[in-house]
Amino acid sequence: MRFDNLTSAEIREICRAVDEDMRNERAGKPRPKRFFDDWPSAQFTSEEIRAALDAAWKETFKIK
């Protein structure tokens, strides 16, 4: 799995789902299963994830 293969729609869905999960967690509600829950994200460091999401954001909005 490579993060640079994500589409902007997938990135938006991930961000929306994480926001929803955080709101539910604060409200004490259980977290629903998401399509990206099974990804082997543990193999990536926080820096790699941030860099990949930053690159995808810049590509999506054509920021140089």
Backbone atoms as SQL, in Angstrom:
CREATE TABLE atoms (id INTEGER PRIMARY KEY, chain TEXT, resi INTEGER, resn TEXT, atom TEXT, x REAL, y REAL, z REAL);
INSERT INTO atoms VALUES
  (1, 'A', 1, 'MET', 'N', 0.848, -1.179, 0.000),
  (2, 'A', 1, 'MET', 'CA', 0.000, 0.000, 0.000),
  (3, 'A', 1, 'MET', 'C', 0.883, 1.228, 0.000),
  (4, 'A', 2, 'ARG', 'N', 0.629, 2.109, -0.929),
  (5, 'A', 2, 'ARG', 'CA', 1.369, 3.374, -0.979),
  (6, 'A', 2, 'ARG', 'C', 0.372, 4.508, -0.847),
  (7, 'A', 3, 'PHE', 'N', 0.716, 5.480, -0.026),
  (8, 'A', 3, 'PHE', 'CA', -0.198, 6.594, 0.198),
  (9, 'A', 3, 'PHE', 'C', -0.311, 7.505, -1.010),
  (10, 'A', 4, 'ASP', 'N', 0.704, 7.528, -1.882),
  (11, 'A', 4, 'ASP', 'CA', 0.618, 8.421, -3.039),
  (12, 'A', 4, 'ASP', 'C', -0.332, 7.883, -4.110),
  (13, 'A', 5, 'ASN', 'N', -0.907, 6.715, -3.879),
  (14, 'A', 5, 'ASN', 'CA', -1.894, 6.168, -4.810),
  (15, 'A', 5, 'ASN', 'C', -3.325, 6.525, -4.412),
  (16, 'A', 6, 'LEU', 'N', -3.495, 7.261, -3.312),
  (17, 'A', 6, 'LEU', 'CA', -4.834, 7.632, -2.861),
  (18, 'A', 6, 'LEU', 'C', -5.407, 8.725, -3.746),
  (19, 'A', 7, 'THR', 'N', -6.688, 8.639, -4.013),
  (20, 'A', 7, 'THR', 'CA', -7.358, 9.703, -4.759),
  (21, 'A', 7, 'THR', 'C', -7.792, 10.787, -3.777),
  (22, 'A', 8, 'SER', 'N', -8.107, 11.962, -4.291),
  (23, 'A', 8, 'SER', 'CA', -8.555, 13.040, -3.406),
  (24, 'A', 8, 'SER', 'C', -9.866, 12.655, -2.718),
  (25, 'A', 9, 'ALA', 'N', -10.710, 11.896, -3.392),
  (26, 'A', 9, 'ALA', 'CA', -11.966, 11.443, -2.777),
  (27, 'A', 9, 'ALA', 'C', -11.685, 10.515, -1.594),
  (28, 'A', 10, 'GLU', 'N', -10.705, 9.629, -1.739),
  (29, 'A', 10, 'GLU', 'CA', -10.347, 8.732, -0.640),
  (30, 'A', 10, 'GLU', 'C', -9.768, 9.516, 0.534),
  (31, 'A', 11, 'ILE', 'N', -8.953, 10.517, 0.249),
  (32, 'A', 11, 'ILE', 'CA', -8.382, 11.347, 1.312),
  (33, 'A', 11, 'ILE', 'C', -9.493, 12.090, 2.046),
  (34, 'A', 12, 'ARG', 'N', -10.440, 12.660, 1.297),
  (35, 'A', 12, 'ARG', 'CA', -11.570, 13.352, 1.931),
  (36, 'A', 12, 'ARG', 'C', -12.380, 12.399, 2.803),
  (37, 'A', 13, 'GLU', 'N', -12.618, 11.173, 2.320),
  (38, 'A', 13, 'GLU', 'CA', -13.374, 10.185, 3.086),
  (39, 'A', 13, 'GLU', 'C', -12.630, 9.819, 4.371),
  (40, 'A', 14, 'ILE', 'N', -11.331, 9.651, 4.293),
  (41, 'A', 14, 'ILE', 'CA', -10.541, 9.332, 5.483),
  (42, 'A', 14, 'ILE', 'C', -10.632, 10.468, 6.499),
  (43, 'A', 15, 'CYS', 'N', -10.454, 11.701, 6.043),
  (44, 'A', 15, 'CYS', 'CA', -10.525, 12.861, 6.941),
  (45, 'A', 15, 'CYS', 'C', -11.914, 12.994, 7.561),
  (46, 'A', 16, 'ARG', 'N', -12.957, 12.794, 6.770),
  (47, 'A', 16, 'ARG', 'CA', -14.322, 12.877, 7.282),
  (48, 'A', 16, 'ARG', 'C', -14.573, 11.790, 8.326),
  (49, 'A', 17, 'ALA', 'N', -14.121, 10.581, 8.021),
  (50, 'A', 17, 'ALA', 'CA', -14.337, 9.465, 8.935),
  (51, 'A', 17, 'ALA', 'C', -13.577, 9.663, 10.243),
  (52, 'A', 18, 'VAL', 'N', -12.348, 10.153, 10.157),
  (53, 'A', 18, 'VAL', 'CA', -11.562, 10.395, 11.369),
  (54, 'A', 18, 'VAL', 'C', -12.234, 11.466, 12.220),
  (55, 'A', 19, 'ASP', 'N', -12.725, 12.526, 11.584),
  (56, 'A', 19, 'ASP', 'CA', -13.437, 13.577, 12.313),
  (57, 'A', 19, 'ASP', 'C', -14.670, 12.998, 13.009),
  (58, 'A', 20, 'GLU', 'N', -15.426, 12.188, 12.282),
  (59, 'A', 20, 'GLU', 'CA', -16.621, 11.558, 12.858),
  (60, 'A', 20, 'GLU', 'C', -16.248, 10.644, 14.019),
  (61, 'A', 21, 'ASP', 'N', -15.174, 9.875, 13.857),
  (62, 'A', 21, 'ASP', 'CA', -14.722, 8.977, 14.919),
  (63, 'A', 21, 'ASP', 'C', -14.333, 9.754, 16.173),
  (64, 'A', 22, 'MET', 'N', -13.642, 10.877, 15.990),
  (65, 'A', 22, 'MET', 'CA', -13.229, 11.685, 17.135),
  (66, 'A', 22, 'MET', 'C', -14.445, 12.258, 17.863),
  (67, 'A', 23, 'ARG', 'N', -15.439, 12.713, 17.112),
  (68, 'A', 23, 'ARG', 'CA', -16.664, 13.238, 17.727),
  (69, 'A', 23, 'ARG', 'C', -17.397, 12.135, 18.493),
  (70, 'A', 24, 'ASN', 'N', -17.488, 10.953, 17.885),
  (71, 'A', 24, 'ASN', 'CA', -18.157, 9.831, 18.543),
  (72, 'A', 24, 'ASN', 'C', -17.409, 9.396, 19.798),
  (73, 'A', 25, 'GLU', 'N', -16.077, 9.402, 19.732),
  (74, 'A', 25, 'GLU', 'CA', -15.274, 9.011, 20.888),
  (75, 'A', 25, 'GLU', 'C', -15.529, 9.962, 22.062),
  (76, 'A', 26, 'ARG', 'N', -15.566, 11.260, 21.766),
  (77, 'A', 26, 'ARG', 'CA', -15.832, 12.244, 22.826),
  (78, 'A', 26, 'ARG', 'C', -17.238, 12.070, 23.399),
  (79, 'A', 27, 'ALA', 'N', -18.176, 11.621, 22.565),
  (80, 'A', 27, 'ALA', 'CA', -19.559, 11.421, 23.013),
  (81, 'A', 27, 'ALA', 'C', -19.773, 10.042, 23.646),
  (82, 'A', 28, 'GLY', 'N', -18.732, 9.197, 23.650),
  (83, 'A', 28, 'GLY', 'CA', -18.843, 7.872, 24.248),
  (84, 'A', 28, 'GLY', 'C', -19.512, 6.837, 23.365),
  (85, 'A', 29, 'LYS', 'N', -19.626, 7.111, 22.068),
  (86, 'A', 29, 'LYS', 'CA', -20.257, 6.169, 21.137),
  (87, 'A', 29, 'LYS', 'C', -19.205, 5.211, 20.568),
  (88, 'A', 30, 'PRO', 'N', -19.605, 3.987, 20.215),
  (89, 'A', 30, 'PRO', 'CA', -18.647, 3.042, 19.616),
  (90, 'A', 30, 'PRO', 'C', -18.240, 3.483, 18.211),
  (91, 'A', 31, 'ARG', 'N', -17.041, 3.117, 17.823),
  (92, 'A', 31, 'ARG', 'CA', -16.497, 3.484, 16.517),
  (93, 'A', 31, 'ARG', 'C', -16.906, 2.454, 15.467),
  (94, 'A', 32, 'PRO', 'N', -17.491, 2.884, 14.329),
  (95, 'A', 32, 'PRO', 'CA', -17.858, 1.935, 13.267),
  (96, 'A', 32, 'PRO', 'C', -16.618, 1.459, 12.501),
  (97, 'A', 33, 'LYS', 'N', -16.715, 0.307, 11.872),
  (98, 'A', 33, 'LYS', 'CA', -15.608, -0.215, 11.054),
  (99, 'A', 33, 'LYS', 'C', -15.536, 0.584, 9.759),
  (100, 'A', 34, 'ARG', 'N', -14.322, 0.947, 9.352),
  (101, 'A', 34, 'ARG', 'CA', -14.096, 1.751, 8.150),
  (102, 'A', 34, 'ARG', 'C', -13.363, 0.927, 7.092),
  (103, 'A', 35, 'PHE', 'N', -13.449, 1.381, 5.837),
  (104, 'A', 35, 'PHE', 'CA', -12.805, 0.647, 4.745),
  (105, 'A', 35, 'PHE', 'C', -11.291, 0.646, 4.877),
  (106, 'A', 36, 'PHE', 'N', -10.723, 1.612, 5.579),
  (107, 'A', 36, 'PHE', 'CA', -9.268, 1.691, 5.699),
  (108, 'A', 36, 'PHE', 'C', -8.750, 1.076, 6.997),
  (109, 'A', 37, 'ASP', 'N', -9.618, 0.446, 7.791),
  (110, 'A', 37, 'ASP', 'CA', -9.187, -0.144, 9.058),
  (111, 'A', 37, 'ASP', 'C', -8.215, -1.305, 8.872),
  (112, 'A', 38, 'ASP', 'N', -8.305, -2.005, 7.761),
  (113, 'A', 38, 'ASP', 'CA', -7.464, -3.177, 7.538),
  (114, 'A', 38, 'ASP', 'C', -6.133, -2.850, 6.872),
  (115, 'A', 39, 'TRP', 'N', -5.889, -1.587, 6.584),
  (116, 'A', 39, 'TRP', 'CA', -4.634, -1.217, 5.935),
  (117, 'A', 39, 'TRP', 'C', -3.460, -1.460, 6.878),
  (118, 'A', 40, 'PRO', 'N', -2.350, -1.881, 6.347),
  (119, 'A', 40, 'PRO', 'CA', -1.171, -2.133, 7.193),
  (120, 'A', 40, 'PRO', 'C', -0.434, -0.830, 7.526),
  (121, 'A', 41, 'SER', 'N', -1.139, 0.123, 8.112),
  (122, 'A', 41, 'SER', 'CA', -0.550, 1.440, 8.361),
  (123, 'A', 41, 'SER', 'C', 0.551, 1.408, 9.409),
  (124, 'A', 42, 'ALA', 'N', 0.618, 0.360, 10.193),
  (125, 'A', 42, 'ALA', 'CA', 1.649, 0.286, 11.223),
  (126, 'A', 42, 'ALA', 'C', 3.051, 0.234, 10.624),
  (127, 'A', 43, 'GLN', 'N', 3.158, -0.119, 9.357),
  (128, 'A', 43, 'GLN', 'CA', 4.481, -0.191, 8.740),
  (129, 'A', 43, 'GLN', 'C', 5.017, 1.187, 8.364),
  (130, 'A', 44, 'PHE', 'N', 4.196, 2.236, 8.462),
  (131, 'A', 44, 'PHE', 'CA', 4.620, 3.589, 8.122),
  (132, 'A', 44, 'PHE', 'C', 4.859, 4.395, 9.391),
  (133, 'A', 45, 'THR', 'N', 5.865, 5.260, 9.361),
  (134, 'A', 45, 'THR', 'CA', 6.100, 6.152, 10.493),
  (135, 'A', 45, 'THR', 'C', 5.173, 7.352, 10.373),
  (136, 'A', 46, 'SER', 'N', 5.018, 8.080, 11.456),
  (137, 'A', 46, 'SER', 'CA', 4.183, 9.285, 11.435),
  (138, 'A', 46, 'SER', 'C', 4.702, 10.286, 10.413),
  (139, 'A', 47, 'GLU', 'N', 6.028, 10.384, 10.301),
  (140, 'A', 47, 'GLU', 'CA', 6.621, 11.320, 9.345),
  (141, 'A', 47, 'GLU', 'C', 6.283, 10.932, 7.907),
  (142, 'A', 48, 'GLU', 'N', 6.325, 9.635, 7.610),
  (143, 'A', 48, 'GLU', 'CA', 5.986, 9.169, 6.265),
  (144, 'A', 48, 'GLU', 'C', 4.513, 9.435, 5.945),
  (145, 'A', 49, 'ILE', 'N', 3.656, 9.206, 6.913),
  (146, 'A', 49, 'ILE', 'CA', 2.228, 9.442, 6.701),
  (147, 'A', 49, 'ILE', 'C', 1.970, 10.922, 6.483),
  (148, 'A', 50, 'ARG', 'N', 2.579, 11.778, 7.326),
  (149, 'A', 50, 'ARG', 'CA', 2.406, 13.230, 7.167),
  (150, 'A', 50, 'ARG', 'C', 2.917, 13.696, 5.814),
  (151, 'A', 51, 'ALA', 'N', 4.085, 13.218, 5.398),
  (152, 'A', 51, 'ALA', 'CA', 4.660, 13.621, 4.111),
  (153, 'A', 51, 'ALA', 'C', 3.769, 13.180, 2.952),
  (154, 'A', 52, 'ALA', 'N', 3.240, 11.969, 3.033),
  (155, 'A', 52, 'ALA', 'CA', 2.375, 11.466, 1.960),
  (156, 'A', 52, 'ALA', 'C', 1.073, 12.253, 1.887),
  (157, 'A', 53, 'LEU', 'N', 0.466, 12.534, 3.040),
  (158, 'A', 53, 'LEU', 'CA', -0.775, 13.307, 3.038),
  (159, 'A', 53, 'LEU', 'C', -0.526, 14.741, 2.589),
  (160, 'A', 54, 'ASP', 'N', 0.611, 15.318, 2.982),
  (161, 'A', 54, 'ASP', 'CA', 0.960, 16.671, 2.544),
  (162, 'A', 54, 'ASP', 'C', 1.142, 16.701, 1.028),
  (163, 'A', 55, 'ALA', 'N', 1.839, 15.705, 0.484),
  (164, 'A', 55, 'ALA', 'CA', 2.042, 15.637, -0.964),
  (165, 'A', 55, 'ALA', 'C', 0.711, 15.456, -1.693),
  (166, 'A', 56, 'ALA', 'N', -0.157, 14.608, -1.148),
  (167, 'A', 56, 'ALA', 'CA', -1.469, 14.393, -1.776),
  (168, 'A', 56, 'ALA', 'C', -2.307, 15.663, -1.717),
  (169, 'A', 57, 'TRP', 'N', -2.237, 16.387, -0.596),
  (170, 'A', 57, 'TRP', 'CA', -2.974, 17.649, -0.455),
  (171, 'A', 57, 'TRP', 'C', -2.490, 18.651, -1.499),
  (172, 'A', 58, 'LYS', 'N', -1.164, 18.794, -1.611),
  (173, 'A', 58, 'LYS', 'CA', -0.598, 19.745, -2.574),
  (174, 'A', 58, 'LYS', 'C', -0.963, 19.359, -4.001),
  (175, 'A', 59, 'GLU', 'N', -0.939, 18.075, -4.305),
  (176, 'A', 59, 'GLU', 'CA', -1.294, 17.616, -5.643),
  (177, 'A', 59, 'GLU', 'C', -2.769, 17.877, -5.925),
  (178, 'A', 60, 'THR', 'N', -3.602, 17.611, -4.924),
  (179, 'A', 60, 'THR', 'CA', -5.041, 17.819, -5.089),
  (180, 'A', 60, 'THR', 'C', -5.361, 19.275, -5.385),
  (181, 'A', 61, 'PHE', 'N', -4.706, 20.180, -4.669),
  (182, 'A', 61, 'PHE', 'CA', -5.002, 21.602, -4.813),
  (183, 'A', 61, 'PHE', 'C', -3.944, 22.352, -5.618),
  (184, 'A', 62, 'LYS', 'N', -3.004, 21.593, -6.221),
  (185, 'A', 62, 'LYS', 'CA', -1.960, 22.149, -7.090),
  (186, 'A', 62, 'LYS', 'C', -1.183, 23.279, -6.409),
  (187, 'A', 63, 'ILE', 'N', -0.781, 23.029, -5.162),
  (188, 'A', 63, 'ILE', 'CA', 0.031, 23.988, -4.418),
  (189, 'A', 63, 'ILE', 'C', 1.493, 23.672, -4.699),
  (190, 'A', 64, 'LYS', 'N', 2.233, 24.665, -5.028),
  (191, 'A', 64, 'LYS', 'CA', 3.661, 24.467, -5.330),
  (192, 'A', 64, 'LYS', 'C', 4.518, 24.947, -4.191);
